[in-house]
Amino acid sequence: MNDNAFYKKSFKMLLMLVAALLLSRFTNGLFCFVLVMIGVVGAFSNKTGLAICMFALLSVFIGTNPYILPKGSAAWNYSLRLGMLAISVSLALGGIRRVGNHRLPFIGLIPFLCVAIISSINGYLPGVSLAKILNYFLFMLGVWLGTQNLQKYPKDAEMIRAFFFATAAFFILGSAVLRLFPAISYMSTMSLTRSIGAEEAEAAFRDLIASGGKSLFCGMFNHSQTLGGIVPEIMMWVLCDMLFVEKRVRLPHLVIVFVSLPLLLMSRSRVAFTIATGGLCMTYFYTMNMIGVEARLKQHLKNGMFIFLAMLVAGAIVLEIRGDTMSKWLRKTNDVEADDRSLVEAMTSSRMGLIEESMEDFRMNPAFGMGFQVSRWNAYYLKDAEGLILTAPIEKGVLPVMVLGETGVVGFIFFIVFLITFYVSAIQRRLFVAATMFTLLLIGNMGEAEFFSPGGTGSFKWIFTVVGGFIIDTHLLYERNESRRRLEYGW
């Protein structure tokens, strides 16, 4: 393939993404129904690449900055929530026809979800919990079965890969550009812009910064925490794509990786630091050793990665010495001298209330917990609601404690079994990048538990990490199969 063919395809995907966004914006969400139809038809007509791109595109819209993409109408709600379910089911049904065993190892989730059903029946809101279990299961079917055996359809896999790279460029470079427009890109000014206008909001922002105050950067996303959770995952996917697919330094990839770094700092998200650090360490010490490439090339890539990591460490040390930047980031305060908390306390204090809520649910029913994706808050405010509320709001802090609170000790054991079966099967099937990206998803859920929340930005994170990693592994499997064929036929 031409060296620039992938970038040309990615640029076309970027134009498609922007066009879909503009059309959806100007039709107040109605164009999203067209995207849903394209996804459903694509799934049933063996155009899996197109269907998965539409599936990912709708998830992209969920977390997009509301000034870039206002989402206040019913059309938005139905097209994004129900539309993704429709594409997910279509992908699962279409994927069943592709014979083979190259798929993500999610079979261990089914026993856990069965336990979650038992837990929910006697939980706070059985109807809401069961609806959310169904929602999550259908979403996972699309991810699980919809992506299987794509190595037999290399054009589809390459289309998905190009779309993911285009999405990375859209959010990373777009966020960098929005830094020039603080009225719509910072948490402290977004609400002010609605009430007093952009010019006044920007003036208030300048006053805040001049007085030593802090503001959290959102960029192209709807919240600084969304940026903090997604950007490091995007950065690591782009880095893995460059290392394991391109197998050399490519400038467009490198630009996205380097532009991602200051965005993480500006978000002041500790989750961002944890994901980025964990991802870089795992890629260098694990993934690069497991990927089967020629020894000389592997050493060349490891040397390049080591230089990159050394630059990051040196940069972090310089920033800390010059302005306590790393301390301010991790402690989430500008007055680090007055902060007498330990670093562990500073990093965990904001989640202690949510952890205690989950532990209270656990104490009420240690064996099975109090129900899947609900809380006492839901039980109080939604007790008179009619029907099944699929998107009843929920906020949980840390994944392991959330699992304990919702499904008890029994559910926790089954969840650990799922993780073990996932990693064992991933290693056996040589899904090393998918395992790496799945680990980043788990790390992110140690700060904000969205593992079972495909209705929000959790869907974007699932798709970009797990599907994204799987697509890289699929590309590598296709390369191995092609090399084997050339050896067999003497090409």
C-alpha positions as a printed NumPy array, in Angstrom:
array([[  0.   ,   0.   ,   0.   ],
       [  1.169,   3.533,  -0.752],
       [  2.773,   5.125,   2.322],
       [  0.214,   7.932,   2.314],
       [ -2.82 ,   5.855,   1.292],
       [ -3.873,   5.377,   4.92 ],
       [ -3.686,   9.103,   5.632],
       [ -5.697,   9.891,   2.504],
       [ -8.368,   7.446,   3.62 ],
       [ -8.282,   8.934,   7.131],
       [ -8.701,  12.423,   5.721],
       [-11.797,  11.281,   3.802],
       [-13.137,   9.815,   7.036],
       [-12.446,  13.11 ,   8.797],
       [-14.45 ,  14.964,   6.141],
       [-17.281,  12.448,   6.575],
       [-17.226,  12.949,  10.353],
       [-17.334,  16.737,  10.061],
       [-20.1  ,  16.592,   7.433],
       [-22.182,  14.245,   9.612],
       [-21.677,  16.533,  12.595],
       [-22.736,  19.644,  10.684],
       [-25.777,  17.987,   9.143],
       [-26.823,  16.622,  12.536],
       [-26.36 ,  20.046,  14.107],
       [-28.335,  21.939,  11.476],
       [-31.182,  19.395,  11.493],
       [-31.302,  19.405,  15.33 ],
       [-30.459,  15.712,  15.508],
       [-32.748,  14.433,  12.763],
       [-29.825,  13.507,  10.483],
       [-28.699,  11.041,  13.15 ],
       [-31.596,   8.811,  12.107],
       [-30.013,   8.667,   8.641],
       [-26.737,   7.585,  10.253],
       [-28.629,   4.886,  12.164],
       [-30.198,   3.608,   8.932],
       [-26.805,   3.542,   7.216],
       [-25.402,   1.547,  10.132],
       [-28.265,  -0.968,  10.217],
       [-28.282,  -1.5  ,   6.441],
       [-24.483,  -1.786,   6.425],
       [-24.553,  -4.466,   9.128],
       [-27.053,  -6.606,   7.216],
       [-25.464,  -6.061,   3.762],
       [-22.006,  -7.287,   4.775],
       [-20.561,  -3.759,   4.957],
       [-19.38 ,  -4.215,   8.512],
       [-16.754,  -1.495,   8.332],
       [-19.358,   1.11 ,   7.463],
       [-21.711,  -0.138,  10.204],
       [-19.023,  -0.001,  12.899],
       [-18.031,   3.502,  11.756],
       [-21.655,   4.648,  12.23 ],
       [-21.768,   2.862,  15.589],
       [-18.625,   4.703,  16.69 ],
       [-19.808,   8.   ,  15.205],
       [-22.963,   8.064,  17.315],
       [-20.897,   7.356,  20.42 ],
       [-18.627,  10.271,  19.434],
       [-21.604,  12.635,  19.394],
       [-22.614,  11.742,  22.977],
       [-19.562,  13.339,  24.584],
       [-19.044,  16.229,  22.177],
       [-18.9  ,  19.811,  23.477],
       [-22.499,  21.165,  23.581],
       [-21.39 ,  24.382,  21.848],
       [-20.063,  22.329,  18.964],
       [-23.042,  19.996,  18.942],
       [-26.139,  21.133,  20.894],
       [-28.193,  18.075,  21.872],
       [-31.359,  19.37 ,  23.488],
       [-34.093,  17.88 ,  21.307],
       [-35.939,  14.57 ,  21.561],
       [-34.488,  13.6  ,  18.175],
       [-31.019,  13.604,  19.689],
       [-32.084,  11.499,  22.634],
       [-33.865,   8.816,  20.627],
       [-31.353,   8.629,  17.79 ],
       [-28.322,   8.343,  20.077],
       [-29.815,   6.032,  22.691],
       [-32.069,   3.783,  20.617],
       [-30.073,   4.229,  17.401],
       [-26.925,   2.79 ,  18.931],
       [-28.931,  -0.173,  20.212],
       [-30.375,  -0.757,  16.748],
       [-26.931,  -0.756,  15.135],
       [-25.535,  -2.918,  17.939],
       [-28.184,  -5.624,  17.454],
       [-27.715,  -5.441,  13.674],
       [-23.945,  -5.835,  14.041],
       [-24.412,  -8.87 ,  16.284],
       [-26.83 , -10.537,  13.859],
       [-24.644,  -9.73 ,  10.876],
       [-21.476, -10.875,  12.646],
       [-22.861, -14.361,  13.38 ],
       [-22.507, -15.177,   9.678],
       [-18.725, -14.702,   9.73 ],
       [-17.241, -18.097,  10.558],
       [-14.123, -18.356,  12.721],
       [-12.862, -17.862,  16.271],
       [-11.128, -14.477,  16.021],
       [-13.205, -12.505,  18.473],
       [-12.93 , -10.621,  21.739],
       [-13.09 , -13.002,  24.748],
       [-16.238, -11.712,  26.427],
       [-17.936, -15.033,  27.182],
       [-17.123, -14.595,  30.885],
       [-19.421, -11.572,  31.089],
       [-22.553, -13.693,  30.646],
       [-22.352, -15.5  ,  34.038],
       [-21.659, -12.158,  35.733],
       [-24.724, -10.571,  34.119],
       [-26.813, -13.55 ,  35.276],
       [-25.7  , -12.8  ,  38.841],
       [-26.535,  -9.121,  38.23 ],
       [-30.095, -10.148,  37.294],
       [-30.456, -12.051,  40.571],
       [-29.045,  -9.092,  42.486],
       [-31.374,  -6.658,  40.763],
       [-34.58 ,  -8.582,  41.391],
       [-34.293,  -7.791,  45.092],
       [-32.52 ,  -4.467,  44.635],
       [-33.603,  -0.841,  44.803],
       [-35.338,  -0.631,  41.397],
       [-35.632,  -4.011,  39.629],
       [-37.241,  -2.536,  36.496],
       [-34.522,   0.047,  35.957],
       [-31.747,  -2.446,  36.695],
       [-33.099,  -5.083,  34.321],
       [-33.507,  -2.481,  31.574],
       [-29.903,  -1.395,  32.068],
       [-28.671,  -4.995,  31.995],
       [-30.468,  -5.5  ,  28.678],
       [-29.061,  -2.228,  27.342],
       [-25.508,  -3.178,  28.32 ],
       [-25.852,  -6.755,  27.017],
       [-27.094,  -5.616,  23.6  ],
       [-24.306,  -3.056,  23.366],
       [-21.726,  -5.711,  24.222],
       [-23.182,  -8.101,  21.652],
       [-22.501,  -5.493,  18.978],
       [-18.931,  -5.019,  20.194],
       [-18.357,  -8.753,  20.663],
       [-20.009, -10.396,  17.666],
       [-20.035,  -7.401,  15.334],
       [-16.241,  -7.244,  15.208],
       [-15.46 , -10.955,  14.995],
       [-13.416, -12.456,  12.138],
       [-12.783,  -9.128,  10.431],
       [ -9.364, -10.43 ,   9.33 ],
       [-11.274, -12.007,   6.43 ],
       [-12.456,  -8.538,   5.404],
       [ -9.27 ,  -6.42 ,   5.396],
       [-10.915,  -3.47 ,   3.613],
       [-13.515,  -3.209,   6.375],
       [-10.847,  -3.421,   9.068],
       [ -8.785,  -0.737,   7.324],
       [-11.862,   1.511,   7.033],
       [-12.477,   1.22 ,  10.785],
       [ -8.818,   1.917,  11.518],
       [ -8.908,   5.009,   9.288],
       [-12.079,   6.231,  11.003],
       [-10.491,   5.831,  14.431],
       [ -7.447,   7.822,  13.327],
       [ -9.722,  10.521,  11.883],
       [-11.66 ,  10.64 ,  15.168],
       [ -8.397,  11.005,  17.077],
       [ -7.341,  13.909,  14.85 ],
       [-10.765,  15.533,  15.171],
       [-10.823,  15.531,  18.961],
       [ -7.141,  16.117,  19.709],
       [ -6.401,  18.799,  17.131],
       [ -9.884,  20.284,  17.513],
       [ -9.377,  20.606,  21.272],
       [ -6.055,  22.341,  20.71 ],
       [ -7.767,  24.864,  18.429],
       [-10.581,  25.45 ,  20.931],
       [ -7.954,  26.508,  23.461],
       [ -8.094,  29.843,  21.578],
       [-11.798,  30.188,  22.482],
       [-11.999,  29.894,  26.293],
       [-15.651,  30.97 ,  26.353],
       [-16.676,  27.546,  25.063],
       [-13.783,  25.31 ,  26.073],
       [-13.398,  25.712,  29.869],
       [-15.66 ,  24.505,  32.668],
       [-15.734,  27.889,  34.418],
       [-16.862,  29.778,  31.312],
       [-19.215,  27.383,  29.521],
       [-22.127,  28.124,  31.849],
       [-21.288,  31.855,  31.917],
       [-21.38 ,  32.039,  28.118],
       [-25.005,  30.926,  28.152],
       [-26.027,  33.575,  30.665],
       [-23.861,  36.652,  29.948],
       [-22.411,  36.045,  26.489],
       [-19.036,  35.   ,  25.088],
       [-17.186,  38.322,  25.46 ],
       [-18.109,  38.772,  29.116],
       [-17.349,  35.115,  29.835],
       [-13.876,  35.439,  28.304],
       [-13.224,  38.582,  30.37 ],
       [-14.252,  36.686,  33.515],
       [-11.938,  33.849,  32.492],
       [ -8.976,  36.214,  32.098],
       [ -9.688,  37.704,  35.522],
       [ -9.862,  34.244,  37.06 ],
       [ -6.495,  33.204,  35.619],
       [ -4.869,  36.54 ,  36.528],
       [ -5.959,  36.12 ,  40.159],
       [ -4.383,  32.659,  40.357],
       [ -7.635,  30.731,  40.061],
       [ -7.99 ,  27.473,  38.174],
       [-10.227,  26.375,  35.353],
       [-10.652,  22.924,  33.882],
       [-10.218,  22.492,  30.135],
       [-12.919,  20.642,  28.185],
       [-11.817,  21.202,  24.601],
       [-14.027,  19.318,  22.156],
       [-15.681,  17.427,  25.01 ],
       [-18.628,  18.179,  27.277],
       [-16.606,  18.005,  30.514],
       [-12.994,  18.122,  31.681],
       [-13.37 ,  14.622,  33.152],
       [-14.564,  13.375,  29.769],
       [-11.457,  14.839,  28.158],
       [ -9.299,  13.43 ,  30.954],
       [-10.692,   9.932,  30.456],
       [-10.762,   9.822,  26.656],
       [ -7.691,  11.755,  25.473],
       [ -5.09 ,   9.408,  27.054],
       [ -6.941,   6.43 ,  25.569],
       [ -6.907,   8.096,  22.142],
       [ -3.232,   8.963,  22.563],
       [ -2.331,   5.375,  23.434],
       [ -4.325,   3.949,  20.528],
       [ -2.535,   6.261,  18.078],
       [  0.823,   5.329,  19.621],
       [  0.045,   1.592,  19.387],
       [ -1.111,   2.006,  15.791],
       [  2.184,   3.697,  14.913],
       [  4.327,   1.14 ,  16.744],
       [  2.592,  -2.086,  15.724],
       [  0.891,  -1.352,  12.389],
       [  3.068,   1.328,  10.822],
       [  6.137,  -0.05 ,  12.663],
       [  8.016,   3.237,  12.319],
       [  7.753,   6.863,  13.296],
       [  5.082,   8.632,  11.249],
       [  4.701,  12.393,  11.579],
       [  0.853,  12.583,  11.609],
       [  0.712,   9.958,  14.353],
       [  3.443,  11.696,  16.314],
       [  1.702,  15.085,  16.078],
       [ -1.474,  13.674,  17.627],
       [  0.487,  12.009,  20.444],
       [  2.456,  15.154,  21.316],
       [ -0.555,  17.491,  21.08 ],
       [ -2.402,  15.165,  23.484],
       [  0.079,  15.777,  26.298],
       [ -0.697,  19.443,  27.116],
       [ -4.418,  18.682,  26.864],
       [ -4.029,  16.207,  29.721],
       [ -2.368,  18.856,  31.846],
       [ -5.031,  21.446,  31.084],
       [ -7.84 ,  19.072,  32.064],
       [ -6.271,  18.711,  35.54 ],
       [ -7.74 ,  15.221,  35.573],
       [ -5.882,  12.758,  37.773],
       [ -7.553,   9.945,  35.85 ],
       [ -5.787,  11.261,  32.737],
       [ -2.407,  11.032,  34.473],
       [ -3.132,   7.497,  35.699],
       [ -4.32 ,   6.215,  32.316],
       [ -1.443,   7.8  ,  30.405],
       [  1.185,   6.544,  32.86 ],
       [ -0.289,   3.051,  32.998],
       [ -0.656,   2.888,  29.218],
       [  2.902,   4.   ,  28.471],
       [  4.387,   1.597,  31.016],
       [  2.298,  -1.371,  29.859],
       [  3.05 ,  -0.703,  26.193],
       [  6.799,  -0.491,  26.809],
       [  7.22 ,  -3.341,  29.292],
       [  4.526,  -5.748,  28.039],
       [  2.973,  -5.135,  24.626],
       [  6.194,  -4.392,  22.769],
       [  7.702,  -7.64 ,  24.079],
       [  4.68 ,  -9.732,  23.088],
       [  4.085,  -8.476,  19.532],
       [  5.752, -10.795,  17.053],
       [  8.023,  -8.659,  14.883],
       [ 11.566,  -9.181,  13.659],
       [ 14.074,  -8.835,  16.524],
       [ 16.032,  -5.954,  14.991],
       [ 12.857,  -3.966,  14.272],
       [ 11.539,  -4.646,  17.786],
       [ 14.747,  -3.315,  19.317],
       [ 14.573,  -0.244,  17.089],
       [ 10.996,   0.433,  18.22 ],
       [ 11.873,  -0.112,  21.875],
       [ 14.766,   2.323,  21.599],
       [ 12.443,   4.943,  20.128],
       [  9.862,   4.309,  22.842],
       [ 12.541,   4.585,  25.537],
       [ 13.641,   7.976,  24.184],
       [ 10.007,   9.132,  24.171],
       [  9.49 ,   8.022,  27.785],
       [ 12.767,   9.644,  28.855],
       [ 11.64 ,  12.916,  27.261],
       [  8.326,  12.744,  29.124],
       [ 10.006,  12.079,  32.477],
       [ 12.53 ,  14.881,  31.905],
       [  9.736,  17.255,  30.904],
       [  7.702,  16.351,  34.002],
       [ 10.722,  17.002,  36.248],
       [ 11.367,  20.399,  34.637],
       [  7.697,  21.403,  34.965],
       [  7.654,  20.355,  38.623],
       [ 10.822,  22.275,  39.445],
       [  9.735,  25.428,  37.634],
       [  6.148,  25.658,  38.835],
       [  5.005,  22.619,  40.856],
       [  3.018,  21.646,  37.764],
       [  2.819,  17.927,  38.495],
       [  1.89 ,  18.53 ,  42.147],
       [ -0.846,  20.96 ,  41.107],
       [ -2.133,  18.39 ,  38.624],
       [ -2.241,  15.464,  41.048],
       [ -3.457,  17.484,  44.036],
       [ -5.868,  19.507,  41.864],
       [ -5.009,  22.775,  43.626],
       [ -2.769,  25.736,  42.869],
       [ -1.823,  26.225,  46.527],
       [  0.276,  23.089,  46.997],
       [  2.22 ,  24.523,  49.935],
       [ -0.945,  24.857,  52.012],
       [ -2.146,  21.361,  51.067],
       [ -1.011,  19.128,  53.94 ],
       [ -2.719,  15.973,  52.667],
       [ -0.668,  12.968,  51.6  ],
       [ -0.525,  12.371,  47.849],
       [ -2.764,   9.296,  48.186],
       [ -5.338,  11.296,  50.172],
       [ -5.247,  14.119,  47.621],
       [ -5.827,  11.736,  44.725],
       [ -8.639,   9.753,  46.361],
       [-10.509,  12.331,  48.456],
       [-12.942,  13.348,  45.701],
       [-14.157,   9.75 ,  45.338],
       [-14.513,   8.836,  49.015],
       [-18.176,   9.865,  49.193],
       [-19.114,   7.671,  46.218],
       [-17.05 ,   4.793,  47.607],
       [-18.894,   5.036,  50.918],
       [-22.26 ,   4.975,  49.121],
       [-21.32 ,   1.752,  47.336],
       [-20.033,   0.229,  50.568],
       [-23.316,   1.101,  52.271],
       [-25.15 ,  -0.782,  49.503],
       [-22.779,  -3.704,  50.054],
       [-23.431,  -3.753,  53.797],
       [-27.178,  -3.88 ,  53.167],
       [-26.789,  -7.11 ,  51.167],
       [-23.226,  -8.507,  51.24 ],
       [-24.048, -11.586,  49.155],
       [-25.789,  -9.978,  46.153],
       [-25.687,  -6.194,  46.596],
       [-28.528,  -3.791,  45.832],
       [-28.934,  -4.031,  42.062],
       [-27.21 ,  -3.272,  38.771],
       [-26.498,   0.428,  38.06 ],
       [-28.903,   1.879,  40.631],
       [-28.482,   3.568,  43.99 ],
       [-30.49 ,   4.659,  46.986],
       [-30.738,   8.078,  45.309],
       [-32.5  ,   6.47 ,  42.343],
       [-34.86 ,   4.617,  44.622],
       [-35.905,   7.851,  46.321],
       [-36.306,  10.089,  43.265],
       [-37.613,   7.561,  40.761],
       [-39.967,   5.533,  42.948],
       [-43.061,   7.009,  41.278],
       [-41.705,   6.954,  37.714],
       [-43.622,   4.885,  35.179],
       [-42.098,   2.278,  32.878],
       [-38.449,   1.295,  32.548],
       [-36.113,   4.274,  32.709],
       [-33.235,   3.164,  30.497],
       [-31.081,   6.207,  31.126],
       [-31.767,   6.813,  34.816],
       [-28.74 ,   8.837,  35.984],
       [-26.105,   7.153,  38.1  ],
       [-22.674,   8.155,  39.393],
       [-20.303,   5.569,  40.799],
       [-16.729,   6.154,  41.897],
       [-14.448,   3.113,  41.712],
       [-15.151,  -0.03 ,  39.666],
       [-14.316,  -2.765,  42.252],
       [-16.341,  -1.072,  44.998],
       [-19.189,  -0.426,  42.551],
       [-19.312,  -4.127,  41.649],
       [-19.403,  -5.029,  45.346],
       [-22.216,  -2.578,  46.063],
       [-24.311,  -3.635,  43.07 ],
       [-23.785,  -7.406,  42.957],
       [-22.173,  -8.305,  46.296],
       [-19.478, -10.878,  46.956],
       [-21.013, -13.361,  44.5  ],
       [-20.986, -10.833,  41.677],
       [-17.489,  -9.667,  42.582],
       [-16.168, -13.24 ,  42.321],
       [-17.831, -13.735,  38.93 ],
       [-16.431, -10.407,  37.718],
       [-12.894, -11.445,  38.718],
       [-13.443, -14.746,  36.883],
       [-14.472, -12.755,  33.798],
       [-11.263, -10.687,  33.977],
       [ -9.137, -13.813,  34.333],
       [-10.829, -15.548,  31.387],
       [-10.505, -12.373,  29.305],
       [ -6.755, -12.008,  29.809],
       [ -5.988, -15.735,  29.507],
       [ -7.971, -15.987,  26.266],
       [ -6.537, -12.726,  24.936],
       [ -2.994, -14.008,  25.417],
       [ -3.837, -17.369,  23.825],
       [ -5.395, -15.607,  20.813],
       [ -2.538, -13.073,  20.565],
       [ -4.873, -10.132,  21.251],
       [ -2.101,  -8.206,  22.965],
       [ -3.122,  -4.7  ,  21.905],
       [ -6.782,  -5.358,  22.77 ],
       [ -5.666,  -6.572,  26.221],
       [ -3.55 ,  -3.441,  26.651],
       [ -6.361,  -1.089,  25.663],
       [ -8.859,  -3.011,  27.814],
       [ -6.497,  -2.481,  30.757],
       [ -6.604,   1.269,  30.092],
       [-10.407,   1.073,  30.195],
       [-10.165,  -0.618,  33.6  ],
       [ -7.67 ,   1.972,  34.857],
       [-10.005,   4.782,  33.809],
       [-12.814,   3.088,  35.715],
       [-10.786,   3.302,  38.903],
       [-11.544,   7.022,  38.897],
       [-14.965,   7.181,  37.268],
       [-16.849,   3.9  ,  36.895],
       [-18.485,   3.836,  33.441],
       [-17.774,   0.192,  32.654],
       [-21.482,  -0.687,  32.508],
       [-22.709,   2.667,  31.126],
       [-22.884,   2.503,  27.313],
       [-25.601,   5.164,  27.268],
       [-23.102,   7.927,  28.088],
       [-19.457,   8.509,  27.24 ],
       [-18.779,   4.953,  28.387],
       [-19.736,   3.766,  24.894],
       [-17.07 ,   5.961,  23.293],
       [-14.458,   4.625,  25.715],
       [-15.472,   0.998,  25.126],
       [-15.367,   1.395,  21.354],
       [-12.127,   3.361,  21.165],
       [-10.201,   1.14 ,  23.581],
       [-11.476,  -2.398,  23.092],
       [-12.636,  -2.247,  19.468],
       [ -9.681,  -0.014,  18.574],
       [ -7.17 ,  -2.421,  20.101],
       [ -8.918,  -5.385,  18.477],
       [ -8.7  ,  -3.728,  15.052],
       [ -4.921,  -3.381,  15.437],
       [ -4.69 ,  -7.053,  16.453],
       [ -6.884,  -7.949,  13.466],
       [ -4.52 ,  -6.086,  11.144],
       [ -1.568,  -8.004,  12.626],
       [ -3.421, -11.325,  12.236],
       [ -4.103, -10.517,   8.58 ],
       [ -0.399,  -9.754,   8.08 ],
       [  0.584, -13.089,   9.655],
       [ -1.887, -14.984,   7.486],
       [ -0.621, -13.249,   4.34 ],
       [  2.996, -14.024,   5.244],
       [  2.06 , -17.673,   5.8  ],
       [  0.337, -17.835,   2.409],
       [  3.347, -16.317,   0.644],
       [  5.614, -18.929,   2.251],
       [  3.265, -21.784,   1.354],
       [  2.949, -20.753,  -2.308],
       [  6.476, -19.456,  -2.687],
       [  5.406, -15.912,  -3.615]])
